[in-house]
């Protein structure tokens, strides 16, 4: 699935940007479709499957966008109700965009299996939850896993579980779990390292505030790009601060395609667009009339523009050899005009 992608695959993450409205969630799905996303992603959990309701200090968020929130309250605010999922999956299908989700516990996996999700996304914060990863892998569906905060050993453990328990094709997304992520900390050079180490498709789950990192990631081998998406940041919401608006998504979709075209394939052959510019290369030309049997000298041949004659690399080999034909000034020297002709 992922290894056969013919262009970058763009996932618009809705997360909690529906702000508690299923109609708004549908509007976000439609906007994602209309602005170039290939897929929309939900998050499947309840506050009680994420944490417990507690005022103990451990359960209070310190720092960042959600500073001061109790974990349970944050997830109660941001969650997408289970009962919405069938409607949202059906709506996405009806308008021609793929819908998937990140499950945060086994009940979420069961729900998504009932909805026949085409593949799964594992969140960075759940990458060390090996029992959950095992449960997902046993569905045999393809899996995308984000790697934010994880060290190499933790990534390897998750990959091992996915492969051991029959998970489908795997893709790993480089991710920095900063909301937002400063551009100087995105470390795109990690992307080819992931690909080389784990022999799988790779991509980027991007929380920077613009499209630069995502676009550049294509040059590092990324083929799957995930960005948070909302209708308008000014509407607020748990993730609004680091989410794209429709115009941003549209621009990103176009930029990814252009970046992919620009990446191309490694080649030192002359490109089609260069063919007309052979006139500006140098080659060997006759600059004084030469009779058959005369010697080539620096007086009667030169290395000049245009580039339609023998390559300058033959110049010193040609000097001192005999012309095999009468040659007029301005003739592009060919190998058959020389004794070098095989």
Beta strands, then each sheet from edge to edge (+ up, - down):
strand 1: 9-13
strand 2: 39-44
strand 3: 98-103
strand 4: 119-122
strand 5: 142-146
strand 6: 170-175
strand 7: 201-206
strand 8: 224-228
strand 9: 282-286
strand 10: 301-305
sheet 1: 3+ 2+ 1+ 8+ 7+ 6+ 5+ 4+
sheet 2: 9+ 10-
end
